Amino acid sequence: MILLDDEDQQLIRLLLLKLVAMIERGKFAELLEAGFLDQEFLNRIRDLKARDICRVSMHKGLRIGVYVDVPSLVHAVGALARGQDDDGTLDYYIFHGATIAMLQDLFRLSRDDAISRRRYLLGAKAAEELERGGRAKLPRGAVRAEIERAWLGLQCSSIPLTTCYRKLHEQFAGLSLATIYGAVAAISRKGKT
């Protein structure tokens, strides 16, 4: 538990307001179980005016503790980091020519979200030009065979598809991700993956 002190008056005031809200919603049993004296005392807290709550929050002897569930905090921070990684990967895909369909497929985005994100990153004019561009042209001959060999060598069953396509794009940086995605789709249609 973290004990708040005089420097935390705003936080203490917010917690007191939260307490008042809980009382107003009738959560007496929960508050009594948490150690509050009785319902009469809780009613006195509920009846405090805003200025009185401010005065109570500034009282020198007031001790309020905050419990932090560390495992849930660790999980939340990890989820944020994963989300930032996903955002970075999504941005990479957009900057390197992924189609809206590809973004929808690999990142589970709605069409509107994919279009919105692309317009945000590239600007409306550039995004519209990409949307009008039609299908990416597939590479021919030797390049397509190299892509096929590289794709089969990545063993994508054990890593996320977004990682596979990014690794493939790093090997064929002169091609857009849309072109690579189309080439892989053609490989899949041939029944090789």
C-alpha positions as CSV (number, residue, x, y, z in Angstrom):
1,M,0.0,0.0,0.0
2,I,1.2,3.5,-0.8
3,L,0.4,6.2,1.8
4,L,-0.4,9.6,0.3
5,D,0.9,12.7,2.0
6,D,0.4,16.5,2.0
7,E,1.8,16.8,-1.5
8,D,-0.9,14.6,-2.9
9,Q,-3.9,16.8,-2.0
10,Q,-5.4,16.7,-5.5
11,L,-5.3,12.9,-5.6
12,I,-6.7,12.7,-2.1
13,R,-9.6,15.1,-3.2
14,L,-10.3,12.8,-6.2
15,L,-10.3,9.7,-3.9
16,L,-12.7,11.5,-1.5
17,L,-15.0,12.3,-4.5
18,K,-14.8,8.7,-5.6
19,L,-15.8,7.7,-2.1
20,V,-18.8,10.0,-2.2
21,A,-19.8,8.6,-5.6
22,M,-19.6,5.1,-4.2
23,I,-21.8,6.1,-1.2
24,E,-24.3,7.7,-3.6
25,R,-24.5,4.5,-5.6
26,G,-25.3,2.6,-2.4
27,K,-22.1,0.6,-2.1
28,F,-22.3,0.6,1.7
29,A,-21.5,-3.1,2.2
30,E,-18.3,-2.8,0.1
31,L,-17.2,0.3,2.1
32,L,-18.1,-1.2,5.5
33,E,-16.1,-4.3,4.5
34,A,-13.2,-2.0,3.6
35,G,-13.1,-0.7,7.2
36,F,-15.4,2.3,7.3
37,L,-17.1,2.7,10.7
38,D,-20.8,2.6,9.9
39,Q,-23.4,3.8,7.5
40,E,-24.0,7.0,9.5
41,F,-20.4,8.0,9.1
42,L,-20.6,7.3,5.3
43,N,-23.8,9.5,5.1
44,R,-21.9,12.3,6.8
45,I,-19.1,12.0,4.1
46,R,-21.8,11.9,1.4
47,D,-23.3,15.2,2.7
48,L,-20.1,17.1,2.6
49,K,-20.0,20.1,0.2
50,A,-17.2,20.5,-2.3
51,R,-15.4,23.1,-0.3
52,D,-15.6,20.8,2.8
53,I,-14.1,17.9,0.7
54,C,-11.2,20.3,-0.2
55,R,-10.7,21.2,3.5
56,V,-10.7,17.5,4.5
57,S,-8.2,16.7,1.8
58,M,-5.8,19.4,3.3
59,H,-6.1,18.1,6.8
60,K,-2.6,17.4,8.1
61,G,-3.5,14.2,10.0
62,L,-5.4,12.6,7.1
63,R,-3.9,9.3,6.0
64,I,-5.1,7.7,2.8
65,G,-3.5,4.7,1.2
66,V,-3.7,3.4,-2.3
67,Y,-3.3,-0.3,-3.1
68,V,-1.6,-1.1,-6.4
69,D,-2.2,-4.6,-7.8
70,V,1.3,-5.1,-9.2
71,P,0.5,-8.1,-11.4
72,S,-2.3,-6.3,-13.2
73,L,0.0,-3.2,-13.6
74,V,2.7,-5.4,-15.1
75,H,0.1,-6.8,-17.5
76,A,-1.2,-3.4,-18.5
77,V,2.3,-2.0,-19.1
78,G,3.1,-5.1,-21.2
79,A,-0.1,-4.7,-23.2
80,L,0.8,-1.1,-23.9
81,A,4.3,-2.1,-25.1
82,R,2.7,-4.8,-27.3
83,G,0.3,-2.2,-28.6
84,Q,3.1,0.2,-29.4
85,D,4.9,-2.6,-31.3
86,D,1.8,-3.3,-33.2
87,D,1.4,0.4,-34.0
88,G,5.0,0.5,-35.2
89,T,4.5,-2.5,-37.4
90,L,1.3,-1.1,-38.8
91,D,3.0,2.2,-39.6
92,Y,5.8,0.3,-41.3
93,Y,3.3,-1.6,-43.5
94,I,1.5,1.7,-44.4
95,F,4.7,3.5,-45.3
96,H,5.8,0.6,-47.5
97,G,2.8,0.3,-49.6
98,A,0.5,-2.2,-48.0
99,T,-3.0,-2.3,-49.4
100,I,-6.2,-1.7,-47.4
101,A,-7.1,-5.3,-47.8
102,M,-3.7,-6.4,-46.5
103,L,-4.0,-4.1,-43.5
104,Q,-7.5,-5.5,-42.8
105,D,-6.2,-9.1,-43.1
106,L,-3.0,-8.8,-41.1
107,F,-4.0,-6.3,-38.4
108,R,-7.7,-7.1,-38.1
109,L,-8.7,-3.5,-38.8
110,S,-12.0,-2.4,-40.3
111,R,-11.8,-0.9,-43.8
112,D,-12.6,2.6,-42.3
113,D,-9.9,2.2,-39.6
114,A,-7.3,1.1,-42.2
115,I,-8.2,4.0,-44.5
116,S,-8.2,6.5,-41.7
117,R,-4.8,5.4,-40.4
118,R,-3.3,5.5,-43.9
119,R,-4.6,9.0,-44.5
120,Y,-3.3,10.1,-41.1
121,L,0.2,8.8,-41.8
122,L,0.5,9.6,-45.5
123,G,-1.8,12.6,-45.9
124,A,-5.1,12.5,-47.7
125,K,-3.7,13.2,-51.2
126,A,-1.1,10.4,-51.1
127,A,-3.6,7.9,-49.5
128,E,-6.2,8.7,-52.3
129,E,-3.5,8.1,-55.0
130,L,-2.7,4.7,-53.5
131,E,-6.5,3.8,-53.3
132,R,-6.9,4.7,-57.0
133,G,-3.7,2.8,-58.0
134,G,-5.4,-0.6,-58.5
135,R,-3.7,-3.9,-58.0
136,A,0.1,-4.1,-57.5
137,K,1.9,-5.6,-60.5
138,L,3.4,-9.0,-59.6
139,P,7.1,-9.5,-60.2
140,R,8.1,-11.7,-63.1
141,G,10.4,-14.7,-63.5
142,A,13.5,-14.8,-61.4
143,V,12.3,-12.3,-58.8
144,R,9.1,-14.2,-58.2
145,A,11.1,-17.4,-57.8
146,E,13.4,-15.7,-55.3
147,I,10.4,-14.5,-53.3
148,E,8.9,-18.0,-53.3
149,R,12.2,-19.5,-52.0
150,A,12.5,-16.8,-49.4
151,W,8.9,-17.2,-48.3
152,L,9.2,-21.0,-48.0
153,G,12.4,-20.5,-46.0
154,L,10.8,-18.2,-43.4
155,Q,8.7,-21.0,-41.8
156,C,5.8,-18.7,-41.1
157,S,3.9,-21.3,-39.2
158,S,6.0,-20.5,-36.1
159,I,6.0,-16.6,-36.3
160,P,3.4,-14.0,-36.8
161,L,2.5,-13.3,-40.5
162,T,3.3,-9.6,-40.0
163,T,6.8,-10.6,-39.1
164,C,7.1,-12.9,-42.1
165,Y,6.0,-10.3,-44.6
166,R,8.2,-7.7,-43.0
167,K,11.3,-10.0,-43.2
168,L,10.4,-10.8,-46.8
169,H,10.1,-7.1,-47.5
170,E,13.5,-6.4,-46.0
171,Q,14.9,-8.9,-48.4
172,F,13.1,-7.3,-51.4
173,A,13.1,-3.7,-50.3
174,G,12.7,-2.4,-53.8
175,L,9.2,-3.9,-54.0
176,S,6.1,-2.6,-52.2
177,L,4.5,-4.8,-49.5
178,A,1.4,-5.0,-51.8
179,T,3.6,-6.5,-54.5
180,I,5.1,-9.0,-52.1
181,Y,1.6,-9.8,-50.6
182,G,0.3,-10.5,-54.2
183,A,3.3,-12.7,-55.0
184,V,2.8,-14.8,-51.8
185,A,-0.9,-15.1,-52.6
186,A,0.0,-16.4,-56.0
187,I,2.4,-18.9,-54.4
188,S,-0.4,-20.0,-52.0
189,R,-2.8,-20.5,-55.0
190,K,-0.3,-22.8,-56.5
191,G,-0.6,-24.9,-53.4
192,K,3.0,-24.6,-52.2
193,T,2.3,-23.2,-48.7
